[in-house]
Structure formats: structure tokens, C-alpha cells
Amino acid sequence: MNPLASPLLTDLYQLTMLQTYFAAGMRDTAVFELFVRKLPDNRNFMLAAGLDQALEFLEGMRFGDEELAWVEQSGLFKPDFAGHLAGLRFTGDVHAMPEGTVFFPDEPVLRVVAPMPEAQLVESRLLNLVHFSSVVATKAARSVLVAPGKLLVDFGLRRAHGAEAGLLAARSAYIAGYAGTATVLAGAIYGIPLFGTMAHSFVEAHDDEAGAFIDFARAFPGSTVFLVDTYDTLEGVRKVAALAPKLKREGIAVKGVRLDSGNLAALAKQARAILDAAGLRDSTVFASGNLDEYRMAELLAAGAPIDGFGVGTSLVIAADAPSLDAVYKLQEYAGRPRRKRSAGKATWPGRKQVYRHYARGGGLDHDVVALEDDAQPGEPLLAQVMKGGRRVAGAESLAAMRERAARSLAALPAPIGALDTAPRPYRVEIAPRLRALAEELDRGMAQPLATAP
Amino acid sequence: MNPLASPLLTDLYQLTMLQTYFAAGMRDTAVFELFVRKLPDNRNFMLAAGLDQALEFLEGMRFGDEELAWVEQSGLFKPDFAGHLAGLRFTGDVHAMPEGTVFFPDEPVLRVVAPMPEAQLVESRLLNLVHFSSVVATKAARSVLVAPGKLLVDFGLRRAHGAEAGLLAARSAYIAGYAGTATVLAGAIYGIPLFGTMAHSFVEAHDDEAGAFIDFARAFPGSTVFLVDTYDTLEGVRKVAALAPKLKREGIAVKGVRLDSGNLAALAKQARAILDAAGLRDSTVFASGNLDEYRMAELLAAGAPIDGFGVGTSLVIAADAPSLDAVYKLQEYAGRPRRKRSAGKATWPGRKQVYRHYARGGGLDHDVVALEDDAQPGEPLLAQVMKGGRRVAGAESLAAMRERAARSLAALPAPIGALDTAPRPYRVEIAPRLRALAEELDRGMAQPLATAP
């Protein structure tokens, strides 16, 4: 059993509901939409990611022998349940915003239309995949926006929440505009460019720092970025400068130095001066160590001559907003629109499309959320990506997603693309017919609206 | 290739260092220790978890054909590198604190003693596994401490950071004292008890709420906890009360109701009153919806008659402390102790043991960190778990880890076990010989101590 593809990667209630749907013969078509209800205070937009993983999961979704054996011996289900599950495949349609699209609250990023049991079962894993990938893509986009032209690299695997988080974070950051990652398996699986130098332990294992630098340069003559802060940062930079002529005679150029602790702004200026004085004007200064977009913005504002940043923990856990209020909600069943009305959690019913409107200069102006059959002006953001359980086209390249993200981010109005909370959120209108449908559903139901605060 | 077990689940610099170690013949014994440098402001202790996964990774670590093929065609390494990797296994020794042990900053929770290339390569994945599992175990322990005797269930899969995070979070929460999880695959893989009821979509898919409840009760007569807030919470509770006699005639008892939105304290009291008035005194009130340990403490302090809590996002992402300053540092190489002295990141050198001292009443008093060969009074916390690349004993049961965690948590001094930051941190002493060794190393090195702020 591959745990990353198992249909048991779900909440127990999905299986209990499935058994009930089977027992009650409820196999009519259900429409679920995945969207974010509300942005965290420190986010003005989101960047969509994780669709490819979601589609791969849906295409491959089946109960294997091990999973069926577990269902049978778990004692949780009726004897005929495993038989129902054995034949279960995802046969539905999916519409979605492509990865790298900027999106906002109340806008569906993914819609599933499928027989109820199939559509229900996949909720947990679809959210698990799309939520996390979008959380990190959004976090990464913020550093791309504050450090234009800088080389940004994901260093986060060790403090990512498990292996899949490390892999998906590297992928999301790359889509958002990072140059690459240190996570080797992300390079091997997704073809993302890999970056890396050396650790402090490498320097410490050598009896002297210069010896460590020489060993490394000879092994990787094309990747000579030296970690200089194991003992004393500026001494380390001076050693690199002193070694440069010797390395040059061996045909090796010094690519740069990496600072990983201390006052990065001051050290970057001093390191730059030492390198320049040694004639190493082409070598770069790379910084890492507890960085995030706020710190990067500060360093650049302080004029720190830093050419690239390695960002680890804060990126892969999206430290200041590690989750979004992302949900997957039933919007229609058996041809009838549905609406949840729980206090503070009401949803917009029906199958919907999002239309984007641009200002004259090409920037984003506002979006309109409308019922799918209520065509509107503007650019429709959701497109069909799966029909009858199969993708309608091959997987999109990461390069195409990166391009889309770059265009999307460049088109953000300045206050929306800024780190600080925008004075006014981006405008998302609910089309009149959709609003009318919601009111109609509320009136038509027997129960009064929830009034609890 | 199983991505969760791949040795490519590492940072590129581990591989570049490996190539250099191979080229320079640096295969002497290295000693690395995994520890936390500093606690987040809102944590007074940590709970260790993830060791079993770490040992499984070490035992199975090998480069398969796919991985070797990638290394060869990546263009990043010298031609003979893949050959070195093909034969690489983890052959080292591991000492560790068992899972469910409370630990504090500067205390090694895991020590690896192995030839340098092996010990270096596994850094990223060991940290990735032990860091996250301990982050969630610690978070879960805090809710166990504020809600003694309550049924706590992990609901977090959908917003966990990927699949492995969902699985490991369920496991860590169970070790810390949760009753179980909703994540089915965690039940199937680890044998953790599973909990679950129904989703709002289930109620919405039915044309009336009572019909949904009846369908569910007939399918799961033993799990009749009804989700009552889809439309109007108290109306929902009244429907459950009204259905109870009918269900009773079918031999089905109402186990309880689940509240998932609104003012939970007020609704719990009203729901309890409705259930009691209907003679359903044995049925329970279960609450969920954006809960964490702070909110649970408030609800219980307000006298809310809640019997159990479902905790999702805040638990599995450890929202208020989603990472720890956990590191894996070289402490000795080729028989010589090593010390990193980067500004703010200096380490204690050498192989170490942690000794725990208890107060008269059985509570924790203080710990002492000492060199391994400098035996001290107190309870030693690290034990050998792997020798020559093989475990010295079979995997420990989750039940044993839970028991240890329960004992550990019960022994915490009150201010350390409280939600608020303790006025004084728990006392961790550095033994005199260890302190002397660190000073000696500083004096013996050619470079002056780092002076950057």
C-alpha cells in the first residue's frame, strides 16, 4: 500500500457516511466546491497550487487488497461494505483554477461533480493537498514580491511537517517564483533546480576552515559558495579571499560566500567589501538563517548587498499563517442547490464560476462569483481539467505554472501585493442571481436561520 | 521508489559533502546529537516523539536503482559517486530518549554515532521526522493537561501539511494522551482508535435533518453521535431528543450530539438541558470547530458541560508554535570533540547524557546534562536503541509510550505544565566537566570567538 495514494487517507466519517449512502441508495450527483472562507489577517491574496497532486490522487483512487482487508477486519462496518468499496473509482468531472492563479475568499478553486459516495470520500485528501500547497505558494509569493531579482532557495525540508510537506513546499515555492530548492528528492521527482553548499559540520570536521574550503572547491569546482560563519564570519570571508588566487590557478572561480548567523546586513556589507578588495567582484553574497519575507524586506531596505536568500522553516511551515480557512462544501445534490447555514459558516450554493476583471493598465481590478449558467463578462478562471475520472489533458509543466504565477503576481494592485494588510480587501462581487438563489434557499427551508452568535 | 523512505529525502549539501568526504577519505566516526536550542515563548516543555520512524528510516536506508540512476544522470556529481552510494548503509549506533519523554532545551533527544558520511546524510530526514512528531506531541500534551478526563480526538488530516503530517500528527497526539483520531489510515497503520460521525454535507444531502439522523443511526447503531448545527443547533438537538424514543424501539441508544459552530459554552448548556429533559442523561455533548487548548480551558472554566473535544487544524499544525529550534549538530569527529561557535548558535561539545532529578513528591525537579563518561546521580534519559545499524529491541508499543507520557506529564511542576509561560524555565544544569570542555575547545582553537551581535 502506498500511503500517499491510499483512499484510507480520509476521515472516518467519510466512510461511515459512505456506508449510509450505499445503504440508502444515495448515489445521485453531488457538487462540492473547494474554497477559502476568510483570509488570515496577514494575507491579502492567495496563490493556487496542488491541483496536479489532487488530480493524480483522483485518477488513481482505488481500494487495494490491503485496504479492503483492513476494512473487513476493522469491525467498524457492515459485512457488505468492503464489497461496495472494491469497485469504487472516481468517475467524476473536475473544474479548477490552474496552479499559479491568484485567488481570493469565496472563490471556488476546485469543483468536483460526481456520484455522492465518490465526491464525499475524497474530501479529506483533496483539502489536505490543495490547502497545504496553496498555503506555501502564497507564503513564497510574498518573498518573491519583496525580493525581485534575488535568487531565492527553499532550505526547509528538515523542519517541514513530514516528507510530503517538504516535497510539496519545494514545488509550491518553485511555482511561486523561487529559483529552486535544497531538497534532493524534489529535484528528482519534479525536476526543480537544486542548490546547496556545505554545513557547519563539514567545516568542523576539518581541522582547519581553509582546508575545508579547499576540499570542497576541488570536489565541486562549479559550486564554490563557501559557508563562512562557523567560527568568525569575516575571518571566514578573508580566508576565502586569500584562497581565491590559489583556486584560480587550479581553474576554480570563487562563486560566493554564505552568511548564516549574526547581523546579516552589517556582515553582508563587510563581506562584500572584503570580496571586492580582493578583486572578487563577480562573487556573490548569499544569506540564510531564520529568514522570512519581513526580514528580507528589512535587509534590502537597509541596503544590504545580498544577492540571494535561503529560506527554510518560515517558508515551509508558512509560520505566520500555517493554515487557511479552506473548506470543501456540498453546493448541489440530486439537481438541487444546497446551502449550509451554520453560524458564521454559511456558503454560497450551486455550481459557480469566477470572472476576473482587469483595469486599463493590465492590473487586477475585481472578480465576480456567479452561477455557472449565468455567464458574465470578464476572464473565467475555472476550466475543466477532468472528465469521467480522466484528465482532459496531460499534466501542465511547472514552467507554465511559474509563468502564470509571475503574471498573476505582477498584476496585483500594489496594496494587495504588499506585506502589510491592505486598507481594503480585493473586491470580490457575488453576482445578483447567486445572491438571489441563496436567499431563496433560506426562505424555502423549514428551519429559521441560525441565530447563535 | 518509496518517497517516504528514500535517501534522497535530504538536502543537496548532504550529498555534496558526502562526495567530498569520499574524495578526502574522511570516514572517521562522527557523533551528532539532535536537540532543541531554545523553546518558543509559549512552551515550557517538550514531549519527545518520532523515534520509531527515525529508526525505521535508518534501518531501511539504501540507494535503490531509481535513486542511483538519478544521481548518475543529474550532472551534479562525479562519475564514481553513485558507486560509493550503492553500497551505503547505516551501520551506526543510536542512543535516544524513548517516545513520550518530557525534555527541555540543550538536552540531546537522539545521538548518532557512525562513520561521517552515514551520519551526515541522514540529518535532514531525522530532523524532519523527530522535529514534527515532537512539535505535535507537545501541542497535544497541552490540551491533555487542560482537559483531564475529557475525550480528545484528532480531526486534523484535512489541514495537516500533507499526508505524512496527518499520519504522524495522529500518532503523536495519541502518544500524548488523545483518545484517538478521525484519520482512517492512522488507525490502519498504527492501530490508533478511530472516531467519526457525519459531515454537514451528509445532513444537507438529505431533504430533512431528521431523515439524515435516522439513516445514520440505522447504519451505525453503535456510533450515534449526531451533528446538530447544520441549520439551527438547538432545533437539531430537539430533533435528536424527539427521535430518541423511536430509535430506542429499534434498539438504538442516542450516544450524543456534536456541536461544531456558534457559542459553544452556551449551546452546550442548552443542549445538555434538552437532552436531560428528554431523559437522555447518558448521552454526551461533543464539541469541535476551531478549538485549541486555550479555548478548551476557557470552555471548561465557564462550566460548559462538554464531554469531549475534536481538535483539528490547531493541533496538527501546532498553530501557536509550528516549529522548534531543533538541530542536529556534530559534537565529535575522529575522537575529538567539536564545537560550533556561530553567533547565538554555539553548541555543547562531546557525547552527552541527560540525568533527571525528582523532588520528594515524585515531581520533576531539575535535569543535568553531562558528558557520557562523566556519570552523575539521577535517572539517565538516553538509552541505546540501535547498534551497528540494527535496533537493539523490537519497536515499542504505542501503549507503553502513552503510559510514559502520562507519567511524565503528571510529574511536571505546575508552572511548567501550565498553558502560560512559566515565571522561571525548568532548570537544566550543564555539568562542570562539560562546561570545562567547551571552554577548553574555545581556547584551543586558532580563531577568536565570534563577536558579531
HADDOCK unambig.tbl for C-alpha pairs under 7 A between the chains (distance, minus, plus):
assign (segid A and resid 4 and name CA) (segid B and resid 163 and name CA) 6.14 0.50 0.50
assign (segid A and resid 8 and name CA) (segid B and resid 184 and name CA) 5.45 0.50 0.50
assign (segid A and resid 8 and name CA) (segid B and resid 185 and name CA) 4.90 0.50 0.50
assign (segid A and resid 9 and name CA) (segid B and resid 183 and name CA) 6.69 0.50 0.50
assign (segid A and resid 9 and name CA) (segid B and resid 184 and name CA) 6.28 0.50 0.50
assign (segid A and resid 9 and name CA) (segid B and resid 185 and name CA) 5.31 0.50 0.50
assign (segid A and resid 10 and name CA) (segid B and resid 183 and name CA) 5.74 0.50 0.50
assign (segid A and resid 10 and name CA) (segid B and resid 184 and name CA) 5.81 0.50 0.50
assign (segid A and resid 11 and name CA) (segid B and resid 182 and name CA) 4.90 0.50 0.50
assign (segid A and resid 11 and name CA) (segid B and resid 183 and name CA) 4.69 0.50 0.50
assign (segid A and resid 11 and name CA) (segid B and resid 184 and name CA) 5.68 0.50 0.50
assign (segid A and resid 12 and name CA) (segid B and resid 182 and name CA) 5.16 0.50 0.50
assign (segid A and resid 12 and name CA) (segid B and resid 183 and name CA) 6.20 0.50 0.50
assign (segid A and resid 12 and name CA) (segid B and resid 184 and name CA) 5.42 0.50 0.50
assign (segid A and resid 12 and name CA) (segid B and resid 194 and name CA) 6.83 0.50 0.50
assign (segid A and resid 12 and name CA) (segid B and resid 195 and name CA) 6.44 0.50 0.50
assign (segid A and resid 12 and name CA) (segid B and resid 196 and name CA) 5.12 0.50 0.50
assign (segid A and resid 13 and name CA) (segid B and resid 196 and name CA) 4.60 0.50 0.50
assign (segid A and resid 13 and name CA) (segid B and resid 197 and name CA) 5.02 0.50 0.50
assign (segid A and resid 13 and name CA) (segid B and resid 198 and name CA) 5.14 0.50 0.50
assign (segid A and resid 13 and name CA) (segid B and resid 199 and name CA) 7.00 0.50 0.50
assign (segid A and resid 17 and name CA) (segid B and resid 198 and name CA) 6.22 0.50 0.50
assign (segid A and resid 17 and name CA) (segid B and resid 202 and name CA) 6.84 0.50 0.50
assign (segid A and resid 20 and name CA) (segid B and resid 215 and name CA) 6.58 0.50 0.50
assign (segid A and resid 20 and name CA) (segid B and resid 216 and name CA) 6.13 0.50 0.50
assign (segid A and resid 20 and name CA) (segid B and resid 219 and name CA) 5.65 0.50 0.50
assign (segid A and resid 70 and name CA) (segid B and resid 188 and name CA) 6.56 0.50 0.50
assign (segid A and resid 124 and name CA) (segid B and resid 157 and name CA) 6.68 0.50 0.50
assign (segid A and resid 124 and name CA) (segid B and resid 158 and name CA) 4.81 0.50 0.50
assign (segid A and resid 125 and name CA) (segid B and resid 158 and name CA) 6.34 0.50 0.50
assign (segid A and resid 127 and name CA) (segid B and resid 158 and name CA) 5.26 0.50 0.50
assign (segid A and resid 127 and name CA) (segid B and resid 159 and name CA) 6.80 0.50 0.50
assign (segid A and resid 128 and name CA) (segid B and resid 157 and name CA) 6.57 0.50 0.50
assign (segid A and resid 128 and name CA) (segid B and resid 158 and name CA) 4.29 0.50 0.50
assign (segid A and resid 128 and name CA) (segid B and resid 159 and name CA) 5.30 0.50 0.50
assign (segid A and resid 128 and name CA) (segid B and resid 160 and name CA) 6.22 0.50 0.50
assign (segid A and resid 128 and name CA) (segid B and resid 161 and name CA) 6.88 0.50 0.50
assign (segid A and resid 128 and name CA) (segid B and resid 162 and name CA) 5.78 0.50 0.50
assign (segid A and resid 129 and name CA) (segid B and resid 162 and name CA) 6.06 0.50 0.50
assign (segid A and resid 131 and name CA) (segid B and resid 159 and name CA) 6.51 0.50 0.50
assign (segid A and resid 132 and name CA) (segid B and resid 159 and name CA) 6.94 0.50 0.50
assign (segid A and resid 132 and name CA) (segid B and resid 161 and name CA) 5.38 0.50 0.50
assign (segid A and resid 132 and name CA) (segid B and resid 162 and name CA) 6.63 0.50 0.50
assign (segid A and resid 157 and name CA) (segid B and resid 124 and name CA) 6.68 0.50 0.50
assign (segid A and resid 157 and name CA) (segid B and resid 128 and name CA) 6.56 0.50 0.50
assign (segid A and resid 158 and name CA) (segid B and resid 124 and name CA) 4.80 0.50 0.50
assign (segid A and resid 158 and name CA) (segid B and resid 125 and name CA) 6.33 0.50 0.50
assign (segid A and resid 158 and name CA) (segid B and resid 127 and name CA) 5.24 0.50 0.50
assign (segid A and resid 158 and name CA) (segid B and resid 128 and name CA) 4.26 0.50 0.50
assign (segid A and resid 159 and name CA) (segid B and resid 127 and name CA) 6.79 0.50 0.50
assign (segid A and resid 159 and name CA) (segid B and resid 128 and name CA) 5.31 0.50 0.50
assign (segid A and resid 159 and name CA) (segid B and resid 131 and name CA) 6.51 0.50 0.50
assign (segid A and resid 159 and name CA) (segid B and resid 132 and name CA) 6.95 0.50 0.50
assign (segid A and resid 159 and name CA) (segid B and resid 323 and name CA) 6.78 0.50 0.50
assign (segid A and resid 160 and name CA) (segid B and resid 128 and name CA) 6.24 0.50 0.50
assign (segid A and resid 161 and name CA) (segid B and resid 128 and name CA) 6.89 0.50 0.50
assign (segid A and resid 161 and name CA) (segid B and resid 132 and name CA) 5.38 0.50 0.50
assign (segid A and resid 161 and name CA) (segid B and resid 161 and name CA) 5.90 0.50 0.50
assign (segid A and resid 161 and name CA) (segid B and resid 165 and name CA) 5.43 0.50 0.50
assign (segid A and resid 162 and name CA) (segid B and resid 128 and name CA) 5.79 0.50 0.50
assign (segid A and resid 162 and name CA) (segid B and resid 129 and name CA) 6.05 0.50 0.50
assign (segid A and resid 162 and name CA) (segid B and resid 132 and name CA) 6.62 0.50 0.50
assign (segid A and resid 162 and name CA) (segid B and resid 164 and name CA) 5.52 0.50 0.50
assign (segid A and resid 162 and name CA) (segid B and resid 165 and name CA) 5.20 0.50 0.50
assign (segid A and resid 163 and name CA) (segid B and resid 4 and name CA) 6.16 0.50 0.50
assign (segid A and resid 163 and name CA) (segid B and resid 164 and name CA) 6.56 0.50 0.50
assign (segid A and resid 164 and name CA) (segid B and resid 162 and name CA) 5.50 0.50 0.50
assign (segid A and resid 164 and name CA) (segid B and resid 163 and name CA) 6.55 0.50 0.50
assign (segid A and resid 164 and name CA) (segid B and resid 164 and name CA) 6.14 0.50 0.50
assign (segid A and resid 165 and name CA) (segid B and resid 161 and name CA) 5.41 0.50 0.50
assign (segid A and resid 165 and name CA) (segid B and resid 162 and name CA) 5.21 0.50 0.50
assign (segid A and resid 182 and name CA) (segid B and resid 11 and name CA) 4.90 0.50 0.50
assign (segid A and resid 182 and name CA) (segid B and resid 12 and name CA) 5.16 0.50 0.50
assign (segid A and resid 183 and name CA) (segid B and resid 9 and name CA) 6.68 0.50 0.50
assign (segid A and resid 183 and name CA) (segid B and resid 10 and name CA) 5.73 0.50 0.50
assign (segid A and resid 183 and name CA) (segid B and resid 11 and name CA) 4.68 0.50 0.50
assign (segid A and resid 183 and name CA) (segid B and resid 12 and name CA) 6.19 0.50 0.50
assign (segid A and resid 184 and name CA) (segid B and resid 8 and name CA) 5.44 0.50 0.50
assign (segid A and resid 184 and name CA) (segid B and resid 9 and name CA) 6.26 0.50 0.50
assign (segid A and resid 184 and name CA) (segid B and resid 10 and name CA) 5.79 0.50 0.50
assign (segid A and resid 184 and name CA) (segid B and resid 11 and name CA) 5.67 0.50 0.50
assign (segid A and resid 184 and name CA) (segid B and resid 12 and name CA) 5.42 0.50 0.50
assign (segid A and resid 185 and name CA) (segid B and resid 8 and name CA) 4.89 0.50 0.50
assign (segid A and resid 185 and name CA) (segid B and resid 9 and name CA) 5.29 0.50 0.50
assign (segid A and resid 188 and name CA) (segid B and resid 70 and name CA) 6.55 0.50 0.50
assign (segid A and resid 194 and name CA) (segid B and resid 12 and name CA) 6.83 0.50 0.50
assign (segid A and resid 195 and name CA) (segid B and resid 12 and name CA) 6.44 0.50 0.50
assign (segid A and resid 196 and name CA) (segid B and resid 12 and name CA) 5.12 0.50 0.50
assign (segid A and resid 196 and name CA) (segid B and resid 13 and name CA) 4.62 0.50 0.50
assign (segid A and resid 197 and name CA) (segid B and resid 13 and name CA) 5.03 0.50 0.50
assign (segid A and resid 198 and name CA) (segid B and resid 13 and name CA) 5.12 0.50 0.50
assign (segid A and resid 198 and name CA) (segid B and resid 17 and name CA) 6.21 0.50 0.50
assign (segid A and resid 201 and name CA) (segid B and resid 329 and name CA) 6.86 0.50 0.50
assign (segid A and resid 201 and name CA) (segid B and resid 330 and name CA) 5.48 0.50 0.50
assign (segid A and resid 202 and name CA) (segid B and resid 17 and name CA) 6.84 0.50 0.50
assign (segid A and resid 204 and name CA) (segid B and resid 338 and name CA) 6.44 0.50 0.50
assign (segid A and resid 205 and name CA) (segid B and resid 333 and name CA) 5.99 0.50 0.50
assign (segid A and resid 215 and name CA) (segid B and resid 20 and name CA) 6.59 0.50 0.50
assign (segid A and resid 216 and name CA) (segid B and resid 20 and name CA) 6.12 0.50 0.50
assign (segid A and resid 219 and name CA) (segid B and resid 20 and name CA) 5.67 0.50 0.50
assign (segid A and resid 229 and name CA) (segid B and resid 342 and name CA) 5.88 0.50 0.50
assign (segid A and resid 230 and name CA) (segid B and resid 340 and name CA) 6.01 0.50 0.50
assign (segid A and resid 230 and name CA) (segid B and resid 341 and name CA) 6.24 0.50 0.50
assign (segid A and resid 230 and name CA) (segid B and resid 342 and name CA) 5.25 0.50 0.50
assign (segid A and resid 231 and name CA) (segid B and resid 340 and name CA) 6.78 0.50 0.50
assign (segid A and resid 231 and name CA) (segid B and resid 341 and name CA) 5.32 0.50 0.50
assign (segid A and resid 231 and name CA) (segid B and resid 342 and name CA) 5.60 0.50 0.50
assign (segid A and resid 231 and name CA) (segid B and resid 447 and name CA) 6.80 0.50 0.50
assign (segid A and resid 231 and name CA) (segid B and resid 449 and name CA) 6.76 0.50 0.50
assign (segid A and resid 231 and name CA) (segid B and resid 450 and name CA) 6.06 0.50 0.50
assign (segid A and resid 232 and name CA) (segid B and resid 342 and name CA) 6.93 0.50 0.50
assign (segid A and resid 232 and name CA) (segid B and resid 449 and name CA) 6.72 0.50 0.50
assign (segid A and resid 232 and name CA) (segid B and resid 450 and name CA) 4.69 0.50 0.50
assign (segid A and resid 261 and name CA) (segid B and resid 342 and name CA) 6.53 0.50 0.50
assign (segid A and resid 261 and name CA) (segid B and resid 343 and name CA) 6.07 0.50 0.50
assign (segid A and resid 262 and name CA) (segid B and resid 343 and name CA) 5.47 0.50 0.50
assign (segid A and resid 262 and name CA) (segid B and resid 452 and name CA) 5.66 0.50 0.50
assign (segid A and resid 262 and name CA) (segid B and resid 453 and name CA) 5.74 0.50 0.50
assign (segid A and resid 263 and name CA) (segid B and resid 452 and name CA) 6.64 0.50 0.50
assign (segid A and resid 263 and name CA) (segid B and resid 453 and name CA) 6.17 0.50 0.50
assign (segid A and resid 317 and name CA) (segid B and resid 322 and name CA) 6.82 0.50 0.50
assign (segid A and resid 319 and name CA) (segid B and resid 322 and name CA) 6.76 0.50 0.50
assign (segid A and resid 322 and name CA) (segid B and resid 317 and name CA) 6.81 0.50 0.50
assign (segid A and resid 322 and name CA) (segid B and resid 319 and name CA) 6.78 0.50 0.50
assign (segid A and resid 323 and name CA) (segid B and resid 159 and name CA) 6.78 0.50 0.50
assign (segid A and resid 329 and name CA) (segid B and resid 201 and name CA) 6.87 0.50 0.50
assign (segid A and resid 330 and name CA) (segid B and resid 201 and name CA) 5.47 0.50 0.50
assign (segid A and resid 333 and name CA) (segid B and resid 205 and name CA) 5.97 0.50 0.50
assign (segid A and resid 338 and name CA) (segid B and resid 204 and name CA) 6.42 0.50 0.50
assign (segid A and resid 340 and name CA) (segid B and resid 230 and name CA) 6.01 0.50 0.50
assign (segid A and resid 340 and name CA) (segid B and resid 231 and name CA) 6.79 0.50 0.50
assign (segid A and resid 341 and name CA) (segid B and resid 230 and name CA) 6.23 0.50 0.50
assign (segid A and resid 341 and name CA) (segid B and resid 231 and name CA) 5.31 0.50 0.50
assign (segid A and resid 342 and name CA) (segid B and resid 229 and name CA) 5.89 0.50 0.50
assign (segid A and resid 342 and name CA) (segid B and resid 230 and name CA) 5.24 0.50 0.50
assign (segid A and resid 342 and name CA) (segid B and resid 231 and name CA) 5.59 0.50 0.50
assign (segid A and resid 342 and name CA) (segid B and resid 232 and name CA) 6.91 0.50 0.50
assign (segid A and resid 342 and name CA) (segid B and resid 261 and name CA) 6.53 0.50 0.50
assign (segid A and resid 343 and name CA) (segid B and resid 261 and name CA) 6.08 0.50 0.50
assign (segid A and resid 343 and name CA) (segid B and resid 262 and name CA) 5.50 0.50 0.50
assign (segid A and resid 447 and name CA) (segid B and resid 231 and name CA) 6.72 0.50 0.50
assign (segid A and resid 449 and name CA) (segid B and resid 231 and name CA) 6.73 0.50 0.50
assign (segid A and resid 449 and name CA) (segid B and resid 232 and name CA) 6.72 0.50 0.50
assign (segid A and resid 450 and name CA) (segid B and resid 231 and name CA) 6.06 0.50 0.50
assign (segid A and resid 450 and name CA) (segid B and resid 232 and name CA) 4.70 0.50 0.50
assign (segid A and resid 452 and name CA) (segid B and resid 262 and name CA) 5.54 0.50 0.50
assign (segid A and resid 452 and name CA) (segid B and resid 263 and name CA) 6.56 0.50 0.50
assign (segid A and resid 453 and name CA) (segid B and resid 262 and name CA) 5.67 0.50 0.50
assign (segid A and resid 453 and name CA) (segid B and resid 263 and name CA) 6.15 0.50 0.50
